[in-house]
Amino acid sequence: MVERVTDNDEVVGPIPTPPTFIASKIRDTLFEVLFIRAMLELLRALWMFFVGGLVLVEVVGYIWHRTAEHLGLVGDGIRYRHWVHHELDYPTDNLRPKNVVKYKSAGSWSWYVLALSVIGLAFILLPIRDAVPLTIGGALYAYFVVNYFHEAFHVDNHWLNRFEWFKRLVKLHDIHHWAACNYGIVFFGMDRLLGTLREETPTQKEEIFPGLSL
């Protein structure tokens, strides 16, 4: 409240603060609080979408690729489909067939089952506000980035070959067809972390499907 002063500078009493002024201050404060919270929620969602989704796909993809498709952790049926990709469709002497512009898919349904399982677990273990951006970001990254790059690695004279960074990714993936290493596709952070990164092509092809019965 504000004190009222006469012409003789005498204080005669307080002037009541108008209710509309108080209401306005409360409204402005609430707006600021809600705006800040909304921005924090947006940043959280963006972080889960771009960073969380990428990390999720890279970690889960590495584990599944290495343990299920190469070591046969869940049986040889899934591993056999991946063996076809390595030994029949894209063997080491023909990793990029000439005059072929379309990638031949291995038709591995296990990746879709894995994706649905991970999405389900995310919604069980995480709050909705995290699970939604995380799974959407991960699904988009896996489908539009990981799949695209893996297909591009096996296409002769792909337009991305003009870039040195892409040539390096191609080399790392080629080495994966020669040896039990480089299970990543776009990023090889898990390979670095777990000691499976190799940057030089072996002189002889190594066993990459140990114990697989054909």
Buried (B, 14 or more C-beta within 10 A) or exposed (E): EEEEEEEEEEEEEEEEEEEEEEEEEEEEEEEEEEEEEEEEEEEBBEBBBBEBBBBBBBEBBBBBBBEBBBBBEBEBEBBBBBBBBBBEBBEBEEBBBEEEEEBBEBEBEBBEEBBEEBBEEBBEEBEEEBBBBBBBBBBBBBEEBBBBBBBBBBBEEBEBBEEEEBEEBBBBBBBBBBBBBBBBBBBBBBBEEEEBBBEEBEEEBEEBBEEBEE
